[in-house]
Amino acid sequence: MKKDVKYVAKNFLNLYNYKKERDKTMLPIITEEHSTLTYAEVFQDINGWRKKMVQHLKEENPEVNTAILEVANYTDLDPKAVALGAYMTYYMLEIASKEDY
């Protein structure tokens, strides 16, 4: 019995250390479920959702928000569409990282 407990504890510790190291180097995996949920939420009110994300990122991570807006305004593409895609990606990464823990 003691051997089983030590084995489980050792494997748990190895898994914990692996996950800890992986978290330093990898982004969370976005699943089909994450994207489906995001699309459903965004497409109900695209402009409202985009504005909500602008406010969220201003508080949560202003540097990322500034980068998104800079790139959106730098391209020849529709800045709102470019920003929307970036905000959606950020949102899906947020969801995936919350589930990852």
C-alpha positions in Angstrom: 0.0 0.0 0.0 2.8 2.5 0.9 4.5 1.8 -2.4 1.3 2.6 -4.3 0.9 5.9 -2.4 4.5 6.8 -3.2 4.0 5.9 -6.8 0.9 8.0 -7.1 2.6 10.9 -5.3 5.7 10.7 -7.5 3.6 10.6 -10.7 1.4 13.5 -9.5 4.5 15.5 -8.8 6.0 14.7 -12.2 2.7 15.7 -13.9 2.6 18.9 -11.8 6.1 19.8 -12.8 5.5 19.0 -16.4 2.3 21.2 -16.5 4.2 24.0 -14.7 7.0 23.9 -17.3 4.5 23.6 -20.2 2.6 26.6 -18.9 5.7 28.7 -19.3 6.1 27.9 -22.9 2.7 27.1 -24.4 -0.5 28.9 -25.0 -3.7 27.1 -24.0 -5.4 25.0 -26.7 -8.5 26.5 -28.1 -11.1 23.8 -28.8 -14.0 23.8 -31.1 -16.3 24.3 -28.1 -14.4 27.5 -27.2 -14.8 28.9 -30.7 -18.4 27.9 -30.9 -19.3 29.6 -27.6 -17.4 32.7 -28.6 -19.1 32.9 -32.0 -22.5 32.5 -30.4 -21.8 35.3 -27.9 -20.1 37.7 -30.4 -22.6 37.3 -33.2 -25.6 38.3 -31.0 -24.4 41.9 -31.0 -21.0 42.3 -32.7 -20.6 46.1 -32.0 -21.7 45.8 -28.4 -19.4 42.8 -27.8 -16.4 44.6 -29.4 -17.0 47.6 -27.2 -17.3 45.4 -24.1 -14.0 43.8 -25.0 -12.3 47.2 -25.5 -13.3 48.1 -22.0 -12.3 44.7 -20.6 -8.9 44.9 -22.2 -8.3 48.5 -21.1 -8.7 47.2 -17.5 -7.2 43.7 -17.9 -4.3 44.3 -20.3 -4.0 47.8 -21.7 -0.8 47.0 -23.6 -2.6 44.3 -25.6 -5.5 46.6 -26.3 -3.1 49.3 -27.6 -1.3 46.8 -29.8 -4.6 45.6 -31.3 -5.8 49.1 -32.0 -2.4 50.1 -33.5 -2.4 47.2 -35.9 -6.1 47.7 -36.8 -5.4 51.3 -37.8 -2.2 50.5 -39.6 -3.7 48.1 -42.2 -5.7 48.9 -45.3 -8.4 46.6 -43.9 -11.5 47.6 -41.9 -10.0 48.5 -38.5 -13.1 47.3 -36.7 -13.0 43.9 -38.4 -9.3 43.5 -37.6 -9.8 44.5 -34.0 -12.8 42.1 -33.7 -10.7 39.2 -34.9 -8.0 40.0 -32.4 -10.5 40.5 -29.5 -12.2 37.2 -30.4 -8.8 35.4 -30.3 -7.9 37.0 -27.0 -11.3 36.0 -25.6 -10.9 32.4 -26.7 -7.4 32.2 -25.2 -8.8 33.6 -21.9 -11.5 30.9 -21.9 -9.1 28.2 -22.7 -6.6 29.3 -20.0 -9.3 29.4 -17.4 -10.3 25.8 -18.2 -6.7 24.7 -18.3 -6.4 25.2 -14.5 
